Amino acid sequence: MPVPIRVPADLDFESLQLAIDHTGVHFRMDVIMQLLNANGLSTEVFKGSDASLAGLIEAWYECERAQGSPRSPVVQRLICGAGARKDEFAVTLLR
């Protein structure tokens, strides 16, 4: 069963500042921590897996896209290369 994640109204996907360069994927972990804290979760939810973290980012992105947010080439690259497990999370926007 997916972990339900509710995104607070004051937190948006763009605040992650997601970027990919030759050294890897970069983002603001404090934003991920805000999201986890708002849901009473810790990083244990990722079970030490980068694919689980990427899955959360992808699930959040797809939820934002369903609400009309523009497509992100950075996220598209991440999705193609990460083997993300977005099915581990059920993201809902609180807006």
Backbone bond lengths (Angstrom), bond angles and torsions (degrees), N, CA, C in turn:
res aa  C-N    CA-C-N  psi(-1)  N-CA   C-N-CA  omega(-1)  CA-C   N-CA-C  phi
1 M - - - 1.451 - - 1.539 108.60 -
2 P 1.329 116.84 133.38 1.468 119.75 -179.16 1.525 112.61 -66.03
3 V 1.330 115.11 149.29 1.458 121.50 175.04 1.526 107.51 -76.94
4 P 1.349 118.06 122.11 1.475 118.74 178.25 1.532 110.37 -74.67
5 I 1.307 115.56 130.65 1.466 122.72 178.36 1.521 107.66 -124.38
6 R 1.321 116.46 122.82 1.464 121.61 176.40 1.525 107.89 -107.98
7 V 1.317 115.89 121.98 1.464 121.40 -178.53 1.520 108.48 -88.32
8 P 1.348 117.58 117.72 1.464 120.20 178.83 1.534 111.37 -59.65
9 A 1.302 115.87 151.69 1.467 121.83 -177.46 1.533 112.37 -59.56
10 D 1.329 117.07 -27.94 1.468 119.73 -176.98 1.530 113.09 -89.41
11 L 1.321 117.83 8.57 1.462 121.91 -179.51 1.522 108.38 -121.57
12 D 1.335 117.04 125.64 1.459 118.46 179.12 1.530 110.50 -125.17
13 F 1.314 114.60 160.67 1.452 121.68 -174.67 1.523 112.39 -60.29
14 E 1.313 116.86 -38.07 1.470 121.36 -179.02 1.529 112.37 -59.86
15 S 1.326 116.76 -26.34 1.470 119.29 -179.18 1.528 112.10 -67.30
16 L 1.329 117.71 -15.12 1.470 120.52 175.04 1.523 111.96 -64.00
17 Q 1.338 116.88 -28.25 1.464 123.08 -175.88 1.530 110.33 52.89
18 L 1.320 115.43 46.84 1.455 123.02 -178.00 1.522 110.80 -63.76
19 A 1.335 116.56 131.60 1.462 121.88 179.32 1.528 109.01 -147.26
20 I 1.325 115.28 152.07 1.462 121.62 175.36 1.519 107.36 -129.89
21 D 1.329 115.68 131.98 1.462 120.37 174.06 1.525 109.12 -140.62
22 H 1.320 116.98 -168.09 1.467 120.50 -175.46 1.535 113.16 -65.34
23 T 1.326 117.43 -15.58 1.474 119.98 179.29 1.524 112.79 -95.34
24 G 1.337 117.52 -10.20 1.456 119.87 177.72 1.514 113.70 135.46
25 V 1.324 114.86 -159.47 1.465 122.94 -179.35 1.519 108.16 -96.22
26 H 1.321 116.27 134.75 1.461 121.86 -178.87 1.524 109.61 -126.90
27 F 1.313 116.77 140.60 1.456 122.32 176.99 1.523 107.81 -161.74
28 R 1.315 115.00 167.69 1.469 120.91 179.95 1.528 108.97 -85.14
29 M 1.313 115.96 106.54 1.464 120.67 179.97 1.520 110.56 -66.00
30 D 1.333 117.89 -26.73 1.466 119.28 178.54 1.531 110.93 -62.69
31 V 1.329 117.46 -29.78 1.466 121.03 177.54 1.529 109.29 -70.84
32 I 1.330 116.68 -42.25 1.468 120.14 175.75 1.529 109.37 -60.34
33 M 1.330 116.86 -42.48 1.472 120.73 179.87 1.526 111.00 -63.93
34 Q 1.335 118.16 -39.00 1.465 121.21 175.99 1.526 110.48 -60.37
35 L 1.328 115.72 -43.09 1.462 121.19 179.68 1.535 110.33 -64.05
36 L 1.320 116.53 -46.30 1.464 120.03 178.63 1.527 111.17 -63.40
37 N 1.330 116.92 -46.72 1.473 120.89 -179.88 1.525 111.66 -59.61
38 A 1.330 117.26 -39.93 1.465 121.42 179.81 1.530 111.28 -63.60
39 N 1.336 116.43 -20.46 1.460 121.73 -178.94 1.523 112.75 -109.00
40 G 1.344 116.10 8.98 1.457 120.24 179.11 1.520 113.56 66.43
41 L 1.331 116.37 30.35 1.461 121.70 -178.12 1.526 110.82 -115.88
42 S 1.318 116.02 162.54 1.461 121.72 174.11 1.523 108.44 -121.54
43 T 1.315 116.25 178.70 1.464 120.25 179.33 1.531 111.74 -65.97
44 E 1.321 117.65 -10.57 1.468 121.03 175.76 1.529 111.31 -58.71
45 V 1.325 117.13 -24.22 1.468 121.24 -179.86 1.538 110.83 -60.67
46 F 1.335 117.27 -23.16 1.462 121.32 -179.58 1.523 112.71 -84.90
47 K 1.314 117.24 -10.34 1.468 122.25 177.97 1.523 111.74 52.35
48 G 1.343 116.62 35.33 1.464 120.95 179.17 1.520 114.54 68.11
49 S 1.316 117.61 17.70 1.461 121.66 -174.85 1.522 112.01 -109.91
50 D 1.335 115.85 123.09 1.463 119.89 173.83 1.519 110.73 -63.06
51 A 1.339 117.37 -31.97 1.471 120.89 179.41 1.525 110.47 -65.10
52 S 1.338 117.76 -34.41 1.463 120.11 177.49 1.519 110.98 -69.19
53 L 1.331 117.35 -41.81 1.463 121.06 177.08 1.526 109.59 -63.11
54 A 1.321 117.04 -45.35 1.468 120.71 177.41 1.528 110.27 -62.16
55 G 1.330 116.45 -34.64 1.463 120.76 177.56 1.508 112.43 -63.55
56 L 1.342 116.36 -40.72 1.464 119.81 176.48 1.525 110.46 -62.81
57 I 1.319 116.64 -45.59 1.467 120.85 179.76 1.529 110.16 -61.02
58 E 1.330 116.85 -43.90 1.469 120.32 179.76 1.528 111.42 -65.54
59 A 1.321 117.48 -43.09 1.475 120.60 -179.95 1.524 110.37 -63.71
60 W 1.327 117.49 -40.60 1.467 122.08 177.93 1.526 109.13 -63.59
61 Y 1.321 116.99 -45.39 1.463 121.91 179.59 1.537 110.91 -59.90
62 E 1.319 116.46 -46.82 1.465 119.38 -178.86 1.526 111.70 -64.52
63 C 1.312 117.29 -34.92 1.463 121.08 175.95 1.533 109.79 -64.35
64 E 1.332 116.19 -44.36 1.472 121.03 177.32 1.531 110.58 -62.26
65 R 1.333 116.90 -42.59 1.467 120.88 179.72 1.521 111.08 -61.67
66 A 1.326 116.69 -38.75 1.465 120.96 179.18 1.526 111.30 -64.03
67 Q 1.335 116.42 -22.15 1.465 121.33 178.41 1.524 112.21 -94.36
68 G 1.349 116.95 6.75 1.455 120.60 174.48 1.510 116.04 101.55
69 S 1.323 118.96 4.61 1.468 120.45 177.70 1.524 109.71 -66.80
70 P 1.344 116.77 149.74 1.466 119.56 -178.09 1.536 112.23 -69.10
71 R 1.321 115.33 156.60 1.467 122.81 177.20 1.533 109.42 -66.34
72 S 1.319 116.85 143.31 1.460 122.55 179.10 1.521 110.28 -115.49
73 P 1.340 117.88 116.84 1.471 119.93 177.77 1.528 111.70 -61.57
74 V 1.322 117.33 -31.97 1.469 121.14 179.50 1.527 109.93 -64.03
75 V 1.324 116.93 -46.66 1.459 120.09 -179.99 1.520 110.06 -66.81
76 Q 1.313 117.90 -38.02 1.462 120.40 178.34 1.526 110.60 -59.67
77 R 1.334 117.11 -40.35 1.471 120.74 176.71 1.519 110.82 -65.58
78 L 1.310 116.80 -41.53 1.458 121.68 179.63 1.527 110.34 -62.50
79 I 1.316 116.71 -45.37 1.461 121.60 -178.81 1.526 110.40 -61.66
80 C 1.316 117.02 -41.88 1.466 120.89 -177.49 1.525 111.95 -68.29
81 G 1.332 117.71 -31.12 1.455 119.28 -172.84 1.509 116.83 -105.64
82 A 1.312 119.32 -7.42 1.461 119.80 -169.02 1.519 115.37 -98.23
83 G 1.297 117.98 -19.62 1.464 118.52 -172.44 1.517 110.09 62.55
84 A 1.330 115.27 38.14 1.465 122.19 -175.72 1.523 111.58 -60.66
85 R 1.332 114.29 150.28 1.468 119.97 179.76 1.522 108.94 -114.53
86 K 1.339 115.49 70.47 1.460 120.53 -176.83 1.520 112.52 -65.99
87 D 1.329 117.72 -20.68 1.459 120.27 -179.29 1.531 112.61 -69.68
88 E 1.336 116.95 -6.55 1.464 120.86 177.46 1.529 112.02 -80.23
89 F 1.343 117.06 -9.93 1.458 121.30 -175.16 1.516 110.92 -133.04
90 A 1.333 116.09 141.52 1.460 123.02 173.64 1.516 107.05 -117.53
91 V 1.333 116.57 102.34 1.458 122.04 -172.86 1.527 110.54 -95.50
92 T 1.345 115.85 134.78 1.453 123.87 177.25 1.522 108.34 -128.15
93 L 1.336 117.17 132.66 1.466 121.19 175.78 1.521 109.53 -87.84
94 L 1.313 117.25 134.93 1.462 122.14 176.88 1.515 108.04 -102.83
95 R 1.321 117.06 85.74 1.472 120.08 -178.43 1.491 109.88 -131.61
